[in-house]
Amino acid sequence: MIIRNRDVDSRPYEAIRDTPRPGHADYPAKIRYGGFNDYRGGGRFSGRVTAAYVMAGAIAKKLLKIFDVEVLAHTVQIGRVKLTKPITHDDIRLRVYQNPVRCADPEAAQLMENEILKAAREGDSVGGIVEGLAINVPAGLGDPIFDSLDADLAKMIFNIPAVKGVEFGVGFKAASMRGSENNDQYTIRDGRVVTLTNNAGGILGGLSTGMPIVVRVAFKPTPSISKRQRTINIKRMEKVELELKGRHDPCIVPRAVPIVEAGMAIVLADHMIRAGIIPRVLKN
């Protein structure tokens, strides 16, 4: 697979090669790689690396589809605008790519778009949250202790640039719940073992439960903004002010939706191969 970048313009980066951008990895990368880090914006700390994730994820999703496992993702928050309406899996399948913010509710999508445009007009940026879902995942996937399913999913997702938080199921809300509220009680439905709720987000003890895997991913605001910011000139070791030029998104959350899908699909396919559910060789 090849993706050709036919619209390259690295000139704006020349002016800031010695002035680390606030919110970017410029400074720690310069230290880590002894000054040989790629300052032009296309290096390993760029969102551009996720093109490879999506390519690998496309193959993983094809494998999962053979075994009726489906991975979906959608935007549930941008800035201060949150998705509040109940959303079905069909809503996500049908509506996510009908609007530029990748939200399954058209009304919330418009408000989210307005939030992004407002930040852009002010020379600023916004972050948000993407929710990923995996449906029909077989129970028992995962290899505790060091390769727990949620640990591997979190590790993969944290390798997406700009991710600052990951939670499964009710996530941090579990800290304020009682056991009687948080526990997912079992029942039998159509001959299958299921739970009445899914507060665990489809994973217990590092193993899949057979319920949908639900993960929410928090993305920070795009650090490249046109507002004036304080930084340093690391070559001259003096304080300077920085006003970025160039092409920068005021919000990367919509672009992250297929990347979260891809990351989840890669990990799930890997664990299904480990478990012997997906054979190492598939024959037509």
Secondary structure, 3 states (H helix, E strand, C coil): CCCCCCCCCCHHHHCCCCCCCCCCCHHHHHHHCCCCCCCCCCCCCCHHHHHHHHHHHHHHHHHHHHCCCEEEEEEEEECCEECCCCCCHHHHHHHHHHCCCCCCCHHHHHHHHHHHHHHHHCCCCCCEEEEEEEECCCCCCCECCCECHHHHHHHHHHCCCCEEEEEECCHHHHHHCCHHHHCCCEEEECCEEEECCCCCCCEECCEECCCCEEEEEEECCCCCCCCCEEEEECCCCEEEEECCCCCCCCCCHHHHHHHHHHHHHHHHHHHHHHCCCCCCCCCC
